[in-house]
Amino acid sequence: MSASLCGAGGAATVASYRCRVVEHRWVNRRYKYLRLEADAPLAAITRPGQFYQLRCPVTDEAQPFLLRPMSVYGAGPEDGRLEFLYNVAGVGTRALAGLPAGGSMDIVGPLGNTFALDPAFRRILVVARGVGLATMAPLVRQAAGAGVAITALMSARSRADLMEREFLRGAAAQVHGVFDEDGSSAVAAVEGLLRRLLAGQRPDAVYTCGSHRLLMLLQRVLADYPQVRGEVAMEQRMACGMGVCLSCVRLFERGGDKQFLRVCREGPVFPIRDVTQEVEFG
């Protein structure tokens, strides 16, 4: 199966691939690392911020019908390699967690648009929590490769959940960790840290993913820094991943008008300032 989709990131070819499971292991008590390889140049067509739809295996516990959307954690340098880092949280990901190395998996993609990174940037600030770090890890690698300085504000439940090494993957960065266990991840504390970093370092852009609370905080803080670009990779429940089912529609504000947009098709990356508060239906 293949289809041509045109979104904010331009034209791209979306296809279904049968992949080999090359490596599948636990990173810590909640997260697993998955490496797939396909006989196709996936690294050449996959960009930071994009995602694939993964077919989870059938188990005694579950028979997942819908594919699971998952952000790309890494692509290449081998042409057919894709990496994913995911939280084992529900029925689908528990079924996925049992997939053995040497097996196979069907995926569909690449889907969605990508982060906008200007190689002329001097410094960027990335703000991540939880699985958001997997989404932004390719962006960090891209920035490091372009010689852009990186400051990372990483939020986690505890120090054991931070996964700093997995996030940076060898990239040089100034890291600030905040944690639920000691209260340093509280909104007021994080806001103070963000304002100090923005005032002191004056980054060209701020990127985030993985926490609605952090997104809303960044919206408020960046209102005082109109010169700083802000982007967010939205996390939203999806069914088809191609914009047909409309299950991932969110409300955004663009040019003074409110618009309903599909996170999977027009996103998942949007300007931070365009995102509205959650809308409840029914």
Secondary structure, DSSP 4 states (H G I P E B T S, - for coil): -EEEEEETTEEEEEEEEEEEEEEEEESSSSEEEEEEE-SS-HHHH--TT-EEEE-PPP-SS----S-EEEE-SEE-SSTTEEEEEEE--SHHHHHHHTPPTT-EEEEEEEES------TT-SEEEEEEETTHHHHHHHHHHHHHHTT-EEEEEEEESSGGG--HHHHHTT---EEEEEETTTTTTSHHHHHHHHHHHHHHH--SEEEEES-HHHHHHHHHHHTT-TTSEEEEE-----SSSSSSS-TTEEEEEETTEEEEEETTTT-SEEEGGGB-------
